[in-house]
């Protein structure tokens, strides 16, 4: 049964592959024209950049100097910021370690502990029913 399924799937995959290859060969022979998408946005941006560069080159130098002076004035800080260091928090007092109190099963022994565990598991199963 598995062998029959493998042969079927292999034949199906091969058939799909051959049909895709044939469609690809047929597509190359047809002279499909490329779709014209219109003007490229990149060309438009290049034109705008060239216009901005030309406008900047023709601008008087006094405007550039005024802008540089305004930037320098803004960049200079008027007052240095003050920082405060927070006080460290006091360390908490050490607490006594928690001690496990021995259960009756620990005091008895290995066999008694096993019996106790099995008994608790049986009770839990009965509660689930």
Backbone atoms as SQL, in Angstrom:
CREATE TABLE atoms (id INTEGER PRIMARY KEY, chain TEXT, resi INTEGER, resn TEXT, atom TEXT, x REAL, y REAL, z REAL);
INSERT INTO atoms VALUES
  (1, 'A', 1, 'UNK', 'N', 0.827, -1.186, 0.000),
  (2, 'A', 1, 'UNK', 'CA', 0.000, 0.000, 0.000),
  (3, 'A', 1, 'UNK', 'C', 0.876, 1.257, 0.000),
  (4, 'A', 2, 'UNK', 'N', 1.919, 1.242, 0.834),
  (5, 'A', 2, 'UNK', 'CA', 2.811, 2.402, 0.893),
  (6, 'A', 2, 'UNK', 'C', 3.542, 2.590, -0.431),
  (7, 'A', 3, 'UNK', 'N', 3.899, 1.465, -1.037),
  (8, 'A', 3, 'UNK', 'CA', 4.608, 1.536, -2.301),
  (9, 'A', 3, 'UNK', 'C', 3.716, 2.130, -3.391),
  (10, 'A', 4, 'UNK', 'N', 2.433, 1.747, -3.389),
  (11, 'A', 4, 'UNK', 'CA', 1.487, 2.268, -4.365),
  (12, 'A', 4, 'UNK', 'C', 1.307, 3.772, -4.179),
  (13, 'A', 5, 'UNK', 'N', 1.227, 4.213, -2.924),
  (14, 'A', 5, 'UNK', 'CA', 1.086, 5.640, -2.637),
  (15, 'A', 5, 'UNK', 'C', 2.330, 6.406, -3.077),
  (16, 'A', 6, 'UNK', 'N', 3.504, 5.839, -2.848),
  (17, 'A', 6, 'UNK', 'CA', 4.749, 6.491, -3.243),
  (18, 'A', 6, 'UNK', 'C', 4.833, 6.623, -4.764),
  (19, 'A', 7, 'UNK', 'N', 4.421, 5.586, -5.495),
  (20, 'A', 7, 'UNK', 'CA', 4.449, 5.632, -6.956),
  (21, 'A', 7, 'UNK', 'C', 3.467, 6.677, -7.462),
  (22, 'A', 8, 'UNK', 'N', 2.279, 6.728, -6.848),
  (23, 'A', 8, 'UNK', 'CA', 1.270, 7.703, -7.258),
  (24, 'A', 8, 'UNK', 'C', 1.764, 9.125, -7.031),
  (25, 'A', 9, 'UNK', 'N', 2.313, 9.394, -5.846),
  (26, 'A', 9, 'UNK', 'CA', 2.797, 10.742, -5.547),
  (27, 'A', 9, 'UNK', 'C', 3.980, 11.123, -6.428),
  (28, 'A', 10, 'UNK', 'N', 4.859, 10.173, -6.712),
  (29, 'A', 10, 'UNK', 'CA', 5.984, 10.447, -7.598),
  (30, 'A', 10, 'UNK', 'C', 5.520, 10.776, -9.007),
  (31, 'A', 11, 'UNK', 'N', 4.545, 10.026, -9.504),
  (32, 'A', 11, 'UNK', 'CA', 4.010, 10.294, -10.837),
  (33, 'A', 11, 'UNK', 'C', 3.294, 11.634, -10.889),
  (34, 'A', 12, 'UNK', 'N', 2.559, 11.952, -9.825),
  (35, 'A', 12, 'UNK', 'CA', 1.863, 13.232, -9.773),
  (36, 'A', 12, 'UNK', 'C', 2.853, 14.396, -9.771),
  (37, 'A', 13, 'UNK', 'N', 3.909, 14.281, -8.963),
  (38, 'A', 13, 'UNK', 'CA', 4.926, 15.332, -8.923),
  (39, 'A', 13, 'UNK', 'C', 5.663, 15.469, -10.237),
  (40, 'A', 14, 'UNK', 'N', 5.971, 14.359, -10.852),
  (41, 'A', 14, 'UNK', 'CA', 6.648, 14.401, -12.153),
  (42, 'A', 14, 'UNK', 'C', 5.780, 15.030, -13.221),
  (43, 'A', 15, 'UNK', 'N', 4.496, 14.692, -13.214),
  (44, 'A', 15, 'UNK', 'CA', 3.572, 15.270, -14.190),
  (45, 'A', 15, 'UNK', 'C', 3.440, 16.766, -14.023),
  (46, 'A', 16, 'UNK', 'N', 3.374, 17.225, -12.786),
  (47, 'A', 16, 'UNK', 'CA', 3.299, 18.665, -12.537),
  (48, 'A', 16, 'UNK', 'C', 4.571, 19.367, -12.993),
  (49, 'A', 17, 'UNK', 'N', 5.699, 18.727, -12.754),
  (50, 'A', 17, 'UNK', 'CA', 6.964, 19.319, -13.177),
  (51, 'A', 17, 'UNK', 'C', 7.056, 19.439, -14.690),
  (52, 'A', 18, 'UNK', 'N', 6.647, 18.397, -15.400),
  (53, 'A', 18, 'UNK', 'CA', 6.700, 18.416, -16.866),
  (54, 'A', 18, 'UNK', 'C', 5.749, 19.471, -17.410),
  (55, 'A', 19, 'UNK', 'N', 4.547, 19.569, -16.833),
  (56, 'A', 19, 'UNK', 'CA', 3.594, 20.567, -17.335),
  (57, 'A', 19, 'UNK', 'C', 4.104, 21.982, -17.076),
  (58, 'A', 20, 'UNK', 'N', 4.751, 22.223, -15.958),
  (59, 'A', 20, 'UNK', 'CA', 5.308, 23.551, -15.685),
  (60, 'A', 20, 'UNK', 'C', 6.420, 23.879, -16.662),
  (61, 'A', 21, 'UNK', 'N', 7.242, 22.882, -16.992),
  (62, 'A', 21, 'UNK', 'CA', 8.327, 23.089, -17.938),
  (63, 'A', 21, 'UNK', 'C', 7.782, 23.411, -19.325),
  (64, 'A', 22, 'UNK', 'N', 6.736, 22.715, -19.746),
  (65, 'A', 22, 'UNK', 'CA', 6.145, 22.957, -21.062),
  (66, 'A', 22, 'UNK', 'C', 5.541, 24.351, -21.113),
  (67, 'A', 23, 'UNK', 'N', 4.854, 24.764, -20.043),
  (68, 'A', 23, 'UNK', 'CA', 4.276, 26.111, -20.013),
  (69, 'A', 23, 'UNK', 'C', 5.366, 27.171, -20.079),
  (70, 'A', 24, 'UNK', 'N', 6.485, 26.896, -19.428),
  (71, 'A', 24, 'UNK', 'CA', 7.594, 27.853, -19.447),
  (72, 'A', 24, 'UNK', 'C', 8.167, 27.981, -20.858),
  (73, 'A', 25, 'UNK', 'N', 8.305, 26.852, -21.560),
  (74, 'A', 25, 'UNK', 'CA', 8.822, 26.889, -22.930),
  (75, 'A', 25, 'UNK', 'C', 7.864, 27.641, -23.838),
  (76, 'A', 26, 'UNK', 'N', 6.573, 27.450, -23.670),
  (77, 'A', 26, 'UNK', 'CA', 5.592, 28.147, -24.496),
  (78, 'A', 26, 'UNK', 'C', 5.603, 29.648, -24.211),
  (79, 'A', 27, 'UNK', 'N', 5.845, 30.022, -22.987),
  (80, 'A', 27, 'UNK', 'CA', 5.848, 31.438, -22.607),
  (81, 'A', 27, 'UNK', 'C', 7.017, 32.189, -23.219),
  (82, 'A', 28, 'UNK', 'N', 8.153, 31.515, -23.437),
  (83, 'A', 28, 'UNK', 'CA', 9.315, 32.176, -24.027),
  (84, 'A', 28, 'UNK', 'C', 9.081, 32.501, -25.491),
  (85, 'A', 29, 'UNK', 'N', 8.346, 31.678, -26.184),
  (86, 'A', 29, 'UNK', 'CA', 8.127, 31.872, -27.608),
  (87, 'A', 29, 'UNK', 'C', 7.193, 33.029, -27.892),
  (88, 'A', 30, 'UNK', 'N', 6.252, 33.300, -27.014),
  (89, 'A', 30, 'UNK', 'CA', 5.307, 34.390, -27.271),
  (90, 'A', 30, 'UNK', 'C', 5.992, 35.714, -26.997),
  (91, 'A', 31, 'UNK', 'N', 5.781, 36.659, -27.868),
  (92, 'A', 31, 'UNK', 'CA', 6.424, 37.968, -27.737),
  (93, 'A', 31, 'UNK', 'C', 5.561, 38.898, -26.888),
  (94, 'A', 32, 'UNK', 'N', 5.508, 38.692, -25.614),
  (95, 'A', 32, 'UNK', 'CA', 4.710, 39.550, -24.749),
  (96, 'A', 32, 'UNK', 'C', 5.448, 40.869, -24.555),
  (97, 'A', 33, 'UNK', 'N', 4.724, 41.966, -24.745),
  (98, 'A', 33, 'UNK', 'CA', 5.320, 43.289, -24.607),
  (99, 'A', 33, 'UNK', 'C', 5.437, 43.638, -23.125),
  (100, 'A', 34, 'UNK', 'N', 6.470, 44.378, -22.800),
  (101, 'A', 34, 'UNK', 'CA', 6.654, 44.815, -21.423),
  (102, 'A', 34, 'UNK', 'C', 5.636, 45.900, -21.110),
  (103, 'A', 35, 'UNK', 'N', 5.136, 45.888, -19.913),
  (104, 'A', 35, 'UNK', 'CA', 4.125, 46.851, -19.499),
  (105, 'A', 35, 'UNK', 'C', 4.813, 48.158, -19.156),
  (106, 'A', 36, 'UNK', 'N', 4.302, 49.277, -19.704),
  (107, 'A', 36, 'UNK', 'CA', 4.857, 50.588, -19.418),
  (108, 'A', 36, 'UNK', 'C', 4.240, 51.103, -18.122),
  (109, 'A', 37, 'UNK', 'N', 5.057, 51.336, -17.126),
  (110, 'A', 37, 'UNK', 'CA', 4.578, 51.777, -15.830),
  (111, 'A', 37, 'UNK', 'C', 4.574, 53.287, -15.682),
  (112, 'A', 38, 'UNK', 'N', 4.953, 54.007, -16.693),
  (113, 'A', 38, 'UNK', 'CA', 4.967, 55.457, -16.624),
  (114, 'A', 38, 'UNK', 'C', 6.310, 55.958, -16.136),
  (115, 'A', 39, 'UNK', 'N', 6.373, 57.239, -15.779),
  (116, 'A', 39, 'UNK', 'CA', 7.651, 57.803, -15.340),
  (117, 'A', 39, 'UNK', 'C', 8.082, 57.202, -14.004),
  (118, 'A', 40, 'UNK', 'N', 9.358, 57.024, -13.881),
  (119, 'A', 40, 'UNK', 'CA', 9.918, 56.431, -12.672),
  (120, 'A', 40, 'UNK', 'C', 9.956, 57.459, -11.546),
  (121, 'A', 41, 'UNK', 'N', 9.574, 57.078, -10.327),
  (122, 'A', 41, 'UNK', 'CA', 9.680, 58.012, -9.208),
  (123, 'A', 41, 'UNK', 'C', 11.130, 58.429, -8.944),
  (124, 'A', 42, 'UNK', 'N', 12.071, 57.542, -9.265),
  (125, 'A', 42, 'UNK', 'CA', 13.481, 57.871, -9.063),
  (126, 'A', 42, 'UNK', 'C', 13.905, 59.013, -9.986),
  (127, 'A', 43, 'UNK', 'N', 13.403, 59.002, -11.227),
  (128, 'A', 43, 'UNK', 'CA', 13.733, 60.092, -12.153),
  (129, 'A', 43, 'UNK', 'C', 13.182, 61.419, -11.647),
  (130, 'A', 44, 'UNK', 'N', 11.965, 61.380, -11.105),
  (131, 'A', 44, 'UNK', 'CA', 11.363, 62.597, -10.569),
  (132, 'A', 44, 'UNK', 'C', 12.183, 63.133, -9.394),
  (133, 'A', 45, 'UNK', 'N', 12.636, 62.247, -8.523),
  (134, 'A', 45, 'UNK', 'CA', 13.452, 62.673, -7.385),
  (135, 'A', 45, 'UNK', 'C', 14.794, 63.240, -7.832),
  (136, 'A', 46, 'UNK', 'N', 15.373, 62.639, -8.875),
  (137, 'A', 46, 'UNK', 'CA', 16.641, 63.172, -9.383),
  (138, 'A', 46, 'UNK', 'C', 16.468, 64.596, -9.917),
  (139, 'A', 47, 'UNK', 'N', 15.354, 64.837, -10.616),
  (140, 'A', 47, 'UNK', 'CA', 15.083, 66.189, -11.133),
  (141, 'A', 47, 'UNK', 'C', 14.911, 67.190, -9.991),
  (142, 'A', 48, 'UNK', 'N', 14.194, 66.802, -8.952),
  (143, 'A', 48, 'UNK', 'CA', 13.981, 67.704, -7.820),
  (144, 'A', 48, 'UNK', 'C', 15.299, 67.996, -7.094),
  (145, 'A', 49, 'UNK', 'N', 16.172, 66.977, -6.988),
  (146, 'A', 49, 'UNK', 'CA', 17.469, 67.166, -6.339),
  (147, 'A', 49, 'UNK', 'C', 18.344, 68.124, -7.148),
  (148, 'A', 50, 'UNK', 'N', 18.335, 67.958, -8.453),
  (149, 'A', 50, 'UNK', 'CA', 19.121, 68.854, -9.312),
  (150, 'A', 50, 'UNK', 'C', 18.614, 70.289, -9.197),
  (151, 'A', 51, 'UNK', 'N', 17.298, 70.469, -9.118),
  (152, 'A', 51, 'UNK', 'CA', 16.738, 71.821, -8.978),
  (153, 'A', 51, 'UNK', 'C', 17.119, 72.424, -7.630),
  (154, 'A', 52, 'UNK', 'N', 17.111, 71.606, -6.568),
  (155, 'A', 52, 'UNK', 'CA', 17.483, 72.113, -5.245),
  (156, 'A', 52, 'UNK', 'C', 18.953, 72.491, -5.201),
  (157, 'A', 53, 'UNK', 'N', 19.823, 71.706, -5.848),
  (158, 'A', 53, 'UNK', 'CA', 21.257, 72.030, -5.889),
  (159, 'A', 53, 'UNK', 'C', 21.496, 73.323, -6.660),
  (160, 'A', 54, 'UNK', 'N', 20.762, 73.498, -7.743),
  (161, 'A', 54, 'UNK', 'CA', 20.918, 74.720, -8.532),
  (162, 'A', 54, 'UNK', 'C', 20.454, 75.932, -7.727),
  (163, 'A', 55, 'UNK', 'N', 19.377, 75.788, -6.978),
  (164, 'A', 55, 'UNK', 'CA', 18.883, 76.895, -6.151),
  (165, 'A', 55, 'UNK', 'C', 19.857, 77.200, -5.025),
  (166, 'A', 56, 'UNK', 'N', 20.479, 76.193, -4.439),
  (167, 'A', 56, 'UNK', 'CA', 21.440, 76.408, -3.362),
  (168, 'A', 56, 'UNK', 'C', 22.704, 77.084, -3.889),
  (169, 'A', 57, 'UNK', 'N', 23.107, 76.745, -5.114),
  (170, 'A', 57, 'UNK', 'CA', 24.304, 77.349, -5.687),
  (171, 'A', 57, 'UNK', 'C', 24.074, 78.825, -6.008),
  (172, 'A', 58, 'UNK', 'N', 22.855, 79.185, -6.374),
  (173, 'A', 58, 'UNK', 'CA', 22.573, 80.569, -6.726),
  (174, 'A', 58, 'UNK', 'C', 22.193, 81.411, -5.505),
  (175, 'A', 59, 'UNK', 'N', 22.026, 80.791, -4.341),
  (176, 'A', 59, 'UNK', 'CA', 21.659, 81.537, -3.130),
  (177, 'A', 59, 'UNK', 'C', 22.857, 82.361, -2.665),
  (178, 'A', 60, 'UNK', 'N', 22.602, 83.547, -2.124),
  (179, 'A', 60, 'UNK', 'CA', 23.722, 84.364, -1.639),
  (180, 'A', 60, 'UNK', 'C', 24.370, 83.717, -0.420),
  (181, 'A', 61, 'UNK', 'N', 25.664, 83.965, -0.247),
  (182, 'A', 61, 'UNK', 'CA', 26.416, 83.355, 0.848),
  (183, 'A', 61, 'UNK', 'C', 25.980, 83.892, 2.200),
  (184, 'A', 62, 'UNK', 'N', 25.388, 85.056, 2.235),
  (185, 'A', 62, 'UNK', 'CA', 24.969, 85.611, 3.521),
  (186, 'A', 62, 'UNK', 'C', 23.883, 84.748, 4.158),
  (187, 'A', 63, 'UNK', 'N', 23.027, 84.157, 3.350),
  (188, 'A', 63, 'UNK', 'CA', 21.976, 83.291, 3.890),
  (189, 'A', 63, 'UNK', 'C', 22.607, 82.072, 4.541),
  (190, 'A', 64, 'UNK', 'N', 23.609, 81.515, 3.898),
  (191, 'A', 64, 'UNK', 'CA', 24.288, 80.344, 4.442),
  (192, 'A', 64, 'UNK', 'C', 24.973, 80.706, 5.756),
  (193, 'A', 65, 'UNK', 'N', 25.628, 81.868, 5.808),
  (194, 'A', 65, 'UNK', 'CA', 26.301, 82.283, 7.033),
  (195, 'A', 65, 'UNK', 'C', 25.298, 82.534, 8.150),
  (196, 'A', 66, 'UNK', 'N', 24.130, 83.122, 7.824),
  (197, 'A', 66, 'UNK', 'CA', 23.098, 83.349, 8.829),
  (198, 'A', 66, 'UNK', 'C', 22.592, 82.035, 9.407),
  (199, 'A', 67, 'UNK', 'N', 22.395, 81.067, 8.552),
  (200, 'A', 67, 'UNK', 'CA', 21.913, 79.762, 9.009),
  (201, 'A', 67, 'UNK', 'C', 22.962, 79.103, 9.896),
  (202, 'A', 68, 'UNK', 'N', 24.242, 79.175, 9.513),
  (203, 'A', 68, 'UNK', 'CA', 25.303, 78.587, 10.323),
  (204, 'A', 68, 'UNK', 'C', 25.387, 79.260, 11.687),
  (205, 'A', 69, 'UNK', 'N', 25.202, 80.570, 11.729),
  (206, 'A', 69, 'UNK', 'CA', 25.249, 81.287, 12.996),
  (207, 'A', 69, 'UNK', 'C', 24.064, 80.882, 13.881),
  (208, 'A', 70, 'UNK', 'N', 22.867, 80.718, 13.309),
  (209, 'A', 70, 'UNK', 'CA', 21.705, 80.306, 14.087),
  (210, 'A', 70, 'UNK', 'C', 21.906, 78.897, 14.650),
  (211, 'A', 71, 'UNK', 'N', 22.485, 78.021, 13.859),
  (212, 'A', 71, 'UNK', 'CA', 22.740, 76.657, 14.325),
  (213, 'A', 71, 'UNK', 'C', 23.737, 76.678, 15.467),
  (214, 'A', 72, 'UNK', 'N', 24.763, 77.492, 15.378),
  (215, 'A', 72, 'UNK', 'CA', 25.762, 77.581, 16.437),
  (216, 'A', 72, 'UNK', 'C', 25.140, 78.125, 17.719),
  (217, 'A', 73, 'UNK', 'N', 24.230, 79.086, 17.611),
  (218, 'A', 73, 'UNK', 'CA', 23.583, 79.640, 18.793),
  (219, 'A', 73, 'UNK', 'C', 22.690, 78.610, 19.473),
  (220, 'A', 74, 'UNK', 'N', 21.995, 77.835, 18.684),
  (221, 'A', 74, 'UNK', 'CA', 21.112, 76.814, 19.242),
  (222, 'A', 74, 'UNK', 'C', 21.930, 75.689, 19.865),
  (223, 'A', 75, 'UNK', 'N', 23.071, 75.377, 19.287),
  (224, 'A', 75, 'UNK', 'CA', 23.872, 74.262, 19.762),
  (225, 'A', 75, 'UNK', 'C', 24.562, 74.570, 21.084),
  (226, 'A', 76, 'UNK', 'N', 24.787, 75.836, 21.409),
  (227, 'A', 76, 'UNK', 'CA', 25.468, 76.167, 22.655),
  (228, 'A', 76, 'UNK', 'C', 24.498, 76.045, 23.825),
  (229, 'A', 77, 'UNK', 'N', 24.846, 75.271, 24.846),
  (230, 'A', 77, 'UNK', 'CA', 23.951, 75.137, 26.000),
  (231, 'A', 77, 'UNK', 'C', 24.024, 76.396, 26.864),
  (232, 'A', 78, 'UNK', 'N', 22.893, 76.814, 27.389),
  (233, 'A', 78, 'UNK', 'CA', 22.856, 77.994, 28.244),
  (234, 'A', 78, 'UNK', 'C', 23.291, 77.665, 29.659),
  (235, 'A', 79, 'UNK', 'N', 22.952, 76.508, 30.150),
  (236, 'A', 79, 'UNK', 'CA', 23.355, 76.100, 31.493),
  (237, 'A', 79, 'UNK', 'C', 23.581, 74.601, 31.494),
  (238, 'A', 80, 'UNK', 'N', 24.530, 74.183, 32.306),
  (239, 'A', 80, 'UNK', 'CA', 24.800, 72.761, 32.396),
  (240, 'A', 80, 'UNK', 'C', 23.730, 72.090, 33.251),
  (241, 'A', 81, 'UNK', 'N', 23.278, 70.927, 32.866),
  (242, 'A', 81, 'UNK', 'CA', 22.275, 70.234, 33.674),
  (243, 'A', 81, 'UNK', 'C', 22.906, 69.711, 34.966),
  (244, 'A', 82, 'UNK', 'N', 22.124, 69.702, 36.006),
  (245, 'A', 82, 'UNK', 'CA', 22.615, 69.183, 37.283),
  (246, 'A', 82, 'UNK', 'C', 22.056, 67.790, 37.494),
  (247, 'A', 83, 'UNK', 'N', 22.912, 66.943, 37.993),
  (248, 'A', 83, 'UNK', 'CA', 22.509, 65.567, 38.246),
  (249, 'A', 83, 'UNK', 'C', 22.611, 65.302, 39.738),
  (250, 'A', 84, 'UNK', 'N', 21.631, 64.609, 40.264),
  (251, 'A', 84, 'UNK', 'CA', 21.673, 64.221, 41.666),
  (252, 'A', 84, 'UNK', 'C', 21.830, 62.718, 41.747),
  (253, 'A', 85, 'UNK', 'N', 22.640, 62.299, 42.689),
  (254, 'A', 85, 'UNK', 'CA', 22.868, 60.879, 42.881),
  (255, 'A', 85, 'UNK', 'C', 21.912, 60.411, 43.972),
  (256, 'A', 86, 'UNK', 'N', 21.072, 59.425, 43.686),
  (257, 'A', 86, 'UNK', 'CA', 20.139, 58.957, 44.709),
  (258, 'A', 86, 'UNK', 'C', 20.888, 58.231, 45.826),
  (259, 'A', 87, 'UNK', 'N', 20.328, 58.350, 47.018),
  (260, 'A', 87, 'UNK', 'CA', 20.949, 57.676, 48.161),
  (261, 'A', 87, 'UNK', 'C', 20.682, 56.185, 48.057),
  (262, 'A', 88, 'UNK', 'N', 21.672, 55.380, 48.428),
  (263, 'A', 88, 'UNK', 'CA', 21.450, 53.932, 48.347),
  (264, 'A', 88, 'UNK', 'C', 20.431, 53.490, 49.393),
  (265, 'A', 89, 'UNK', 'N', 19.650, 52.503, 49.021),
  (266, 'A', 89, 'UNK', 'CA', 18.661, 51.976, 49.949),
  (267, 'A', 89, 'UNK', 'C', 19.360, 51.137, 51.015),
  (268, 'A', 90, 'UNK', 'N', 18.843, 51.168, 52.240),
  (269, 'A', 90, 'UNK', 'CA', 19.463, 50.356, 53.287),
  (270, 'A', 90, 'UNK', 'C', 19.271, 48.870, 52.973),
  (271, 'A', 91, 'UNK', 'N', 20.268, 48.105, 53.352),
  (272, 'A', 91, 'UNK', 'CA', 20.194, 46.666, 53.095),
  (273, 'A', 91, 'UNK', 'C', 19.176, 46.036, 54.040),
  (274, 'A', 92, 'UNK', 'N', 18.397, 45.099, 53.545),
  (275, 'A', 92, 'UNK', 'CA', 17.421, 44.454, 54.426),
  (276, 'A', 92, 'UNK', 'C', 18.132, 43.575, 55.458),
  (277, 'A', 93, 'UNK', 'N', 17.476, 43.439, 56.588),
  (278, 'A', 93, 'UNK', 'CA', 18.061, 42.620, 57.648),
  (279, 'A', 93, 'UNK', 'C', 18.012, 41.158, 57.232),
  (280, 'A', 94, 'UNK', 'N', 19.046, 40.402, 57.531),
  (281, 'A', 94, 'UNK', 'CA', 19.047, 38.985, 57.148),
  (282, 'A', 94, 'UNK', 'C', 17.972, 38.231, 57.918),
  (283, 'A', 95, 'UNK', 'N', 17.303, 37.365, 57.221),
  (284, 'A', 95, 'UNK', 'CA', 16.266, 36.553, 57.842),
  (285, 'A', 95, 'UNK', 'C', 16.801, 35.162, 58.128),
  (286, 'A', 96, 'UNK', 'N', 16.196, 34.543, 59.078),
  (287, 'A', 96, 'UNK', 'CA', 16.598, 33.179, 59.427),
  (288, 'A', 96, 'UNK', 'C', 16.167, 32.250, 58.294),
  (289, 'A', 97, 'UNK', 'N', 17.009, 31.306, 57.909),
  (290, 'A', 97, 'UNK', 'CA', 16.634, 30.396, 56.832),
  (291, 'A', 97, 'UNK', 'C', 15.464, 29.519, 57.257),
  (292, 'A', 98, 'UNK', 'N', 14.623, 29.229, 56.279),
  (293, 'A', 98, 'UNK', 'CA', 13.486, 28.365, 56.548),
  (294, 'A', 98, 'UNK', 'C', 13.965, 26.933, 56.688),
  (295, 'A', 99, 'UNK', 'N', 13.497, 26.276, 57.709),
  (296, 'A', 99, 'UNK', 'CA', 13.894, 24.897, 57.976),
  (297, 'A', 99, 'UNK', 'C', 12.699, 24.011, 57.665),
  (298, 'A', 100, 'UNK', 'N', 12.937, 23.001, 56.876),
  (299, 'A', 100, 'UNK', 'CA', 11.858, 22.058, 56.575),
  (300, 'A', 100, 'UNK', 'C', 11.574, 21.230, 57.813),
  (301, 'A', 101, 'UNK', 'N', 10.322, 21.239, 58.189),
  (302, 'A', 101, 'UNK', 'CA', 9.953, 20.394, 59.331),
  (303, 'A', 101, 'UNK', 'C', 9.740, 18.988, 58.816),
  (304, 'A', 102, 'UNK', 'N', 10.258, 18.030, 59.513),
  (305, 'A', 102, 'UNK', 'CA', 10.122, 16.653, 59.020),
  (306, 'A', 102, 'UNK', 'C', 8.669, 16.192, 59.112),
  (307, 'A', 103, 'UNK', 'N', 8.226, 15.555, 58.044),
  (308, 'A', 103, 'UNK', 'CA', 6.879, 14.993, 58.033),
  (309, 'A', 103, 'UNK', 'C', 6.933, 13.608, 58.654),
  (310, 'A', 104, 'UNK', 'N', 5.803, 13.089, 59.045),
  (311, 'A', 104, 'UNK', 'CA', 5.819, 11.734, 59.631),
  (312, 'A', 104, 'UNK', 'C', 6.383, 10.693, 58.679),
  (313, 'A', 105, 'UNK', 'N', 6.211, 10.912, 57.362),
  (314, 'A', 105, 'UNK', 'CA', 6.737, 9.943, 56.400),
  (315, 'A', 105, 'UNK', 'C', 8.256, 9.950, 56.398),
  (316, 'A', 106, 'UNK', 'N', 8.893, 11.117, 56.631),
  (317, 'A', 106, 'UNK', 'CA', 10.354, 11.180, 56.663),
  (318, 'A', 106, 'UNK', 'C', 10.914, 10.436, 57.869),
  (319, 'A', 107, 'UNK', 'N', 10.184, 10.488, 58.950),
  (320, 'A', 107, 'UNK', 'CA', 10.676, 9.850, 60.178),
  (321, 'A', 107, 'UNK', 'C', 10.581, 8.340, 60.110),
  (322, 'A', 108, 'UNK', 'N', 9.661, 7.813, 59.327),
  (323, 'A', 108, 'UNK', 'CA', 9.430, 6.378, 59.338),
  (324, 'A', 108, 'UNK', 'C', 10.513, 5.607, 58.599),
  (325, 'A', 109, 'UNK', 'N', 10.552, 5.732, 57.329),
  (326, 'A', 109, 'UNK', 'CA', 11.540, 4.992, 56.568),
  (327, 'A', 109, 'UNK', 'C', 11.136, 4.952, 55.111),
  (328, 'A', 110, 'UNK', 'N', 11.978, 4.324, 54.320),
  (329, 'A', 110, 'UNK', 'CA', 11.771, 4.298, 52.882),
  (330, 'A', 110, 'UNK', 'C', 10.481, 3.571, 52.510),
  (331, 'A', 111, 'UNK', 'N', 10.245, 2.383, 53.070),
  (332, 'A', 111, 'UNK', 'CA', 9.032, 1.624, 52.732),
  (333, 'A', 111, 'UNK', 'C', 7.776, 2.377, 53.151),
  (334, 'A', 112, 'UNK', 'N', 7.837, 3.016, 54.305),
  (335, 'A', 112, 'UNK', 'CA', 6.666, 3.753, 54.774),
  (336, 'A', 112, 'UNK', 'C', 6.403, 4.963, 53.886),
  (337, 'A', 113, 'UNK', 'N', 7.456, 5.605, 53.435),
  (338, 'A', 113, 'UNK', 'CA', 7.272, 6.759, 52.541),
  (339, 'A', 113, 'UNK', 'C', 6.661, 6.329, 51.221),
  (340, 'A', 114, 'UNK', 'N', 7.116, 5.187, 50.694),
  (341, 'A', 114, 'UNK', 'CA', 6.549, 4.681, 49.443),
  (342, 'A', 114, 'UNK', 'C', 5.058, 4.394, 49.600),
  (343, 'A', 115, 'UNK', 'N', 4.718, 3.735, 50.717),
  (344, 'A', 115, 'UNK', 'CA', 3.312, 3.439, 50.955),
  (345, 'A', 115, 'UNK', 'C', 2.492, 4.726, 51.050),
  (346, 'A', 116, 'UNK', 'N', 3.049, 5.731, 51.705),
  (347, 'A', 116, 'UNK', 'CA', 2.349, 7.002, 51.868),
  (348, 'A', 116, 'UNK', 'C', 2.126, 7.678, 50.518),
  (349, 'A', 117, 'UNK', 'N', 3.130, 7.667, 49.677),
  (350, 'A', 117, 'UNK', 'CA', 3.007, 8.284, 48.355),
  (351, 'A', 117, 'UNK', 'C', 1.946, 7.562, 47.530),
  (352, 'A', 118, 'UNK', 'N', 1.961, 6.242, 47.550),
  (353, 'A', 118, 'UNK', 'CA', 0.976, 5.474, 46.787),
  (354, 'A', 118, 'UNK', 'C', -0.433, 5.707, 47.321),
  (355, 'A', 119, 'UNK', 'N', -0.544, 5.814, 48.602),
  (356, 'A', 119, 'UNK', 'CA', -1.854, 6.049, 49.203),
  (357, 'A', 119, 'UNK', 'C', -2.394, 7.421, 48.798),
  (358, 'A', 120, 'UNK', 'N', -1.547, 8.448, 48.817),
  (359, 'A', 120, 'UNK', 'CA', -1.987, 9.783, 48.404),
  (360, 'A', 120, 'UNK', 'C', -2.372, 9.800, 46.924),
  (361, 'A', 121, 'UNK', 'N', -1.639, 9.077, 46.099),
  (362, 'A', 121, 'UNK', 'CA', -1.951, 9.018, 44.672),
  (363, 'A', 121, 'UNK', 'C', -3.290, 8.333, 44.449),
  (364, 'A', 122, 'UNK', 'N', -3.559, 7.247, 45.191),
  (365, 'A', 122, 'UNK', 'CA', -4.851, 6.563, 45.046),
  (366, 'A', 122, 'UNK', 'C', -5.997, 7.490, 45.457),
  (367, 'A', 123, 'UNK', 'N', -5.788, 8.249, 46.539),
  (368, 'A', 123, 'UNK', 'CA', -6.828, 9.186, 46.985),
  (369, 'A', 123, 'UNK', 'C', -7.072, 10.267, 45.923),
  (370, 'A', 124, 'UNK', 'N', -5.991, 10.750, 45.314),
  (371, 'A', 124, 'UNK', 'CA', -6.136, 11.767, 44.284),
  (372, 'A', 124, 'UNK', 'C', -6.887, 11.217, 43.077),
  (373, 'A', 125, 'UNK', 'N', -6.617, 9.972, 42.690),
  (374, 'A', 125, 'UNK', 'CA', -7.325, 9.345, 41.575),
  (375, 'A', 125, 'UNK', 'C', -8.807, 9.153, 41.899),
  (376, 'A', 126, 'UNK', 'N', -9.084, 8.758, 43.142),
  (377, 'A', 126, 'UNK', 'CA', -10.485, 8.589, 43.539),
  (378, 'A', 126, 'UNK', 'C', -11.223, 9.926, 43.495),
  (379, 'A', 127, 'UNK', 'N', -10.555, 11.014, 43.874),
  (380, 'A', 127, 'UNK', 'CA', -11.186, 12.327, 43.840),
  (381, 'A', 127, 'UNK', 'C', -11.468, 12.760, 42.396),
  (382, 'A', 128, 'UNK', 'N', -10.606, 12.386, 41.464),
  (383, 'A', 128, 'UNK', 'CA', -10.797, 12.761, 40.072),
  (384, 'A', 128, 'UNK', 'C', -11.967, 12.012, 39.434),
  (385, 'A', 129, 'UNK', 'N', -12.250, 10.799, 39.936),
  (386, 'A', 129, 'UNK', 'CA', -13.351, 10.012, 39.374),
  (387, 'A', 129, 'UNK', 'C', -14.623, 10.589, 39.827);
